[in-house]
Amino acid sequence: MFMYTPSHVGITGNERADELAKSAALDAALPETNYGLSTDWKSIIKSAVINTWQSQWDLNSSHLHRITPSVNQDLHLPPDRRSQVILSRLRLGHTPLTHSYLLNQEDRPLCIFCQQSDLTITHILRDCPALINSRKACQVNCGNYSMLFEDWFKLKSFLRSIKLINNL
């Protein structure tokens, strides 16, 4: 049996530990220092950090790198939580539809549309020959893999048209 306890409230030993930790943190507080960095230096430092991060990211050849090649890219998320979850799952390539076989200890399923390839998000969104007309009708841009995720409304329309939106 599991019981969730949201905080230390009402547990005497824990409340005392919290008090001691807070007082120790206050005693050890360092004085504020202002090194007087101008906004010019801040932008130079930020640029150097992003460039270093990008260099490290470019060494990565993972699925995520194909989706987001730039580390300094703003994500445009849909407004509702359910759509954000679906979009995140699609971007990661892991959905209940495509990965439940792992939990069920089964073989990877074939595409439910063409029965020719493994059922993967990349195959559904970009490669499945049986879905060419549906992708065109919904104007889904599948030329560049990262572009697939930029227009959520077109992608959502496509997923609805092929009746997969509720399986993701």
C-alpha positions in Angstrom: 0.0 0.0 0.0 1.3 3.5 -0.9 0.3 6.6 0.9 1.3 10.0 -0.5 2.4 12.6 2.1 2.6 16.0 0.5 5.0 17.6 3.0 6.6 17.4 6.4 3.7 19.2 8.0 2.7 17.5 11.3 5.8 15.3 11.6 7.7 16.8 14.5 11.1 15.5 13.7 10.9 16.6 10.1 9.6 20.1 11.0 12.5 20.5 13.4 14.9 19.4 10.6 13.4 22.0 8.3 13.9 24.7 10.9 17.5 23.8 11.4 18.2 23.6 7.7 16.6 27.1 7.2 18.6 28.6 10.0 21.8 27.1 8.7 21.1 28.4 5.2 20.5 31.9 6.6 23.7 31.8 8.7 25.8 30.6 5.7 24.3 33.1 3.3 26.9 34.9 1.3 26.7 38.6 0.8 25.5 39.7 -2.6 28.2 40.7 -5.0 27.9 42.8 -8.1 30.7 42.3 -10.5 29.3 45.0 -12.7 29.0 42.9 -15.9 27.6 45.0 -18.6 24.9 43.7 -20.9 27.6 43.4 -23.6 29.5 40.9 -21.5 26.3 39.0 -20.6 25.4 38.6 -24.3 29.0 37.5 -25.1 28.9 34.9 -22.3 25.4 33.7 -23.3 26.5 33.4 -26.9 29.6 31.4 -25.9 27.6 29.0 -23.8 25.0 28.5 -26.6 27.8 27.9 -29.1 29.5 25.3 -26.8 26.2 23.6 -26.2 25.4 23.6 -29.9 28.8 22.0 -30.7 28.2 19.3 -28.2 24.6 18.8 -29.5 25.9 18.5 -33.1 28.0 15.5 -32.1 24.7 13.7 -31.2 23.1 11.8 -34.1 20.0 10.8 -32.2 16.4 11.0 -33.2 16.0 14.1 -31.0 18.8 15.9 -32.9 16.9 15.3 -36.2 13.8 16.9 -34.7 15.6 19.8 -33.0 18.9 20.5 -34.7 19.3 23.9 -32.9 19.6 24.1 -29.1 18.5 27.8 -29.1 15.2 27.0 -30.9 11.9 28.1 -29.3 9.3 25.4 -29.1 5.8 26.4 -30.1 3.6 24.3 -27.9 -0.2 24.0 -28.4 -2.3 25.6 -25.8 -3.9 22.6 -24.2 -2.2 19.9 -22.1 -3.5 16.9 -24.1 -2.1 18.3 -27.4 1.2 19.1 -25.6 1.5 15.5 -24.5 0.7 14.1 -27.9 3.2 16.5 -29.6 5.9 15.6 -27.1 5.3 11.9 -27.6 5.5 12.4 -31.4 8.7 14.4 -31.1 10.3 11.7 -28.9 9.0 8.9 -31.2 7.6 7.0 -28.3 3.8 6.5 -28.1 1.5 3.8 -26.7 0.7 2.9 -30.3 4.3 2.4 -31.4 5.9 1.1 -28.1 3.3 -0.9 -26.2 4.7 -4.0 -27.7 7.7 -3.6 -25.4 5.6 -3.8 -22.3 3.6 -6.7 -23.7 6.9 -8.5 -24.6 5.8 -8.9 -28.2 7.5 -8.3 -31.6 7.4 -4.8 -33.1 4.2 -4.5 -35.0 4.0 -3.7 -38.7 2.4 -0.5 -40.0 -1.4 -0.8 -39.7 -1.8 1.1 -43.0 0.7 -0.5 -45.4 1.7 -3.7 -43.6 5.2 -3.3 -45.1 7.3 -1.5 -42.5 7.7 -1.4 -38.7 5.1 0.8 -37.0 7.1 3.9 -36.0 6.3 7.6 -35.7 8.7 8.4 -38.5 7.0 5.9 -40.8 3.5 7.2 -40.0 4.3 10.8 -40.3 6.7 10.8 -43.2 7.4 7.5 -44.9 4.2 5.3 -45.2 3.2 5.1 -48.8 -0.4 4.4 -47.9 -0.7 7.8 -46.2 0.7 10.0 -49.0 -2.7 11.3 -49.9 -3.7 12.0 -46.3 -0.5 13.9 -45.7 -1.1 16.0 -48.9 -4.7 16.7 -48.0 -3.7 18.0 -44.6 -0.7 19.9 -46.0 1.7 18.1 -43.7 5.3 19.2 -44.5 7.3 16.0 -44.4 10.3 17.1 -46.4 12.3 18.1 -43.4 11.7 15.9 -40.3 11.9 18.8 -37.9 9.4 20.8 -39.9 6.7 18.1 -39.2 6.2 19.5 -35.7 6.1 23.2 -36.5 2.4 23.4 -37.5 0.5 21.5 -34.8 -2.9 22.2 -36.3 -2.0 20.5 -39.7 -0.3 17.6 -37.9 -3.4 17.2 -35.6 -5.7 17.3 -38.6 -3.6 14.6 -40.3 -3.7 12.4 -37.2 -7.4 12.9 -36.9 -7.9 12.0 -40.6 -6.1 8.7 -40.2 -7.9 8.1 -36.9 -4.8 7.8 -34.7 -5.1 10.9 -32.5 -6.6 9.0 -29.6 -4.0 6.2 -29.8 -1.1 8.5 -29.0 
